[in-house]
Amino acid sequence: MLIVHVQIRVKRESVEAFREASIENARASVKEPGIARFDVLQDAADDTRFALVEVYRRAEARAEHRATAHYAKWRDTVAEMMAEPRVGVEYHNVYPIDEGWG
């Protein structure tokens, strides 16, 4: 398992468009066989801050995800919406065990 938390801050005028584009990408992403979860979160105190929680069944699935048309569409759509570069941190699963991810 590979779990990636991506922190994103968007321009105030782009909040709703970013949110819509990210939900569209997440809906397509969860249909990929290598993805166990793909969550889009919005900060409760600052609506310009988002987090993506990407849970891959295997490390190679991240590269497979980045090769999809829906990821490319999302990446290109939101590029100008970001107030600063996004930051991703990779994690290894500890609990629940990998088989517990459905």
C-alpha positions in Angstrom: 0.0 0.0 0.0 1.0 3.5 -0.7 -0.9 6.4 0.8 -0.3 10.0 -0.4 -1.6 13.1 1.3 -1.5 16.1 -1.0 -1.9 19.5 0.5 -3.2 22.2 -1.8 -4.1 25.9 -1.4 -6.1 27.5 -4.2 -6.9 31.1 -5.1 -10.0 32.4 -3.4 -11.8 32.9 -6.7 -11.1 29.3 -7.7 -12.4 27.5 -4.7 -15.7 26.2 -6.2 -14.1 25.3 -9.6 -11.3 23.5 -7.9 -13.7 21.6 -5.8 -15.8 20.5 -8.8 -12.8 19.5 -10.8 -11.3 17.5 -7.9 -14.6 15.7 -7.2 -14.8 14.7 -10.9 -11.3 13.4 -10.8 -11.9 11.5 -7.5 -15.1 9.8 -8.9 -13.1 8.5 -11.9 -10.1 7.6 -9.7 -11.9 5.3 -7.4 -12.9 3.2 -10.4 -9.2 2.4 -11.1 -8.3 -1.1 -9.9 -5.1 0.1 -8.2 -6.9 2.7 -6.0 -8.5 1.7 -2.7 -9.6 5.3 -1.7 -9.4 8.8 -3.2 -10.7 11.4 -0.8 -11.1 15.2 -1.4 -11.1 17.2 1.9 -11.6 20.9 2.4 -10.3 22.7 5.5 -13.1 23.6 7.9 -11.3 26.9 8.9 -9.9 28.0 5.5 -11.9 27.0 2.5 -9.0 27.7 0.2 -7.1 24.7 1.6 -7.7 21.2 0.4 -6.2 17.8 1.0 -6.3 14.8 -1.3 -5.9 11.4 0.4 -4.9 8.9 -2.2 -4.7 5.2 -1.1 -3.0 3.0 -3.7 -3.2 -0.8 -3.4 0.5 -1.0 -4.7 3.1 1.6 -5.4 2.9 1.2 -9.2 -0.7 2.3 -9.1 0.3 5.9 -8.5 2.1 6.0 -11.9 -0.8 4.3 -13.5 -3.2 6.9 -12.1 -1.0 9.7 -13.4 -1.2 8.2 -16.9 -5.0 8.4 -17.0 -7.0 10.9 -19.1 -9.0 12.0 -16.0 -5.8 12.8 -14.0 -4.4 14.8 -17.0 -7.6 16.7 -17.3 -7.6 17.5 -13.6 -3.9 18.5 -13.5 -4.3 20.9 -16.5 -7.7 22.3 -15.3 -6.5 23.2 -11.8 -2.9 24.3 -12.6 -3.8 28.0 -12.7 -6.1 27.7 -9.7 -3.4 27.0 -7.2 -2.1 29.7 -5.0 1.1 27.8 -4.4 2.7 24.5 -5.5 0.9 21.5 -4.1 2.8 19.3 -1.6 2.5 15.5 -1.5 3.8 13.3 1.3 4.0 9.5 0.9 3.1 7.2 3.7 3.3 3.4 4.2 0.3 1.7 5.7 0.5 0.6 9.3 -3.1 -0.1 10.3 -5.6 -1.4 9.3 -3.7 -4.1 7.5 -3.6 -3.8 3.7 -6.4 -6.4 3.3 -8.6 -4.2 5.5 -8.9 -1.5 2.8 -11.6 -3.3 0.9 
